[in-house]
Amino acid sequence: MELLWLDPNYAALLYESGLRQFEDFMNAHRARVIRRRQNGTRSVALLRIGPLTTYLKREHRIAYKERFRNWWDGYGAVGKSLREWRLLRKALQAGFCVPRPLACGQQGRRAFLLTLELEDFVPLDKYLAGASAKELKLLSSRLPRWLARWHAAGFMHPDLYAWHVFIRVTDQEIAVLDLARADQVEEVPWPERWRELALLGVSLREQEELVASWEQILDSYLNAVSALEARLVLEPRSLVKGAVYRRMQRWTKWVARRQQEEEECRVVLDRELYARKPR
């Protein structure tokens, strides 16, 4: 199998930068790796293309079980790159803010995905570190409503950690990243909703102001679900909250390890990107 797709609006710029064929992306030596799997199967790199800042995800050896899982979910026998490409396009069509895919391809057991940086966005935790009381109050209301709308559109994000949620510093627009394991279904089941709320809550545990508002955030989410999907209203609310809190307690150590891994790959980003941003 060989597939290569380029965004027609950016094809000329990619060509000028020498990115024309599949191997050009897989061997882009100017890309600065910021994260690499220990077994060397996948990497994420920062790549400047003319005036653009992009992220290049490369899969050097797609596991057969990964291809089977994606085939089973209806995305074909592909790796994470093509699955994420399809989810990004679906999310954009649904009106959500996600990174724009510029190119993707798969050849045998190798694949890549090139996405555009979200301009003027910073990670949720970095935004909260400099947020005023007024901004924090507004975000505590916007975040659960956004998540309810995300679920109402049928999207699931099993890796909804705080570092995959980005906030635009000018207007608090919310964006979500890393959709490699995401999916879109007809109706998001409650266990998946509990999971995502719990992951988000645990990964925000160091943000004391937001943690103090977590009960209010859960209520806002349930209010939004009632407005968007009345047929799914689950009573009593204590059932939902209890399910979320139990998962938060169970996953605390596991999420902490994931957060440590995330911090290790932020060293380059902090110096080259976020340090130049106003938040």
Secondary structure, DSSP 8 states (H G I E B T S, - for coil): -EEEEE-TTTHHHHHHTT--SHHHHHT-TT-EEEEE-TTSSEEEEEEEETTEEEEEEEESS--HHHHHHHHHTTS-S--HHHHHHHHHHHHHHTT-B---EEEEEEETTEEEEEEE--TTEEEHHHHHHT--HHHHHHHHHHHHHHHHHHHHTTEE-TT--GGGEEEETTT--EEE---TT-EE-SS--HHHHHHHHHHHHHHTTT-HHHHHTHHHHHHHHHHHHHHH-GGG--SSHHHHHHHHHHHHHHTHHHHHHHHHHHHHHHHHHHHHTGGGS--
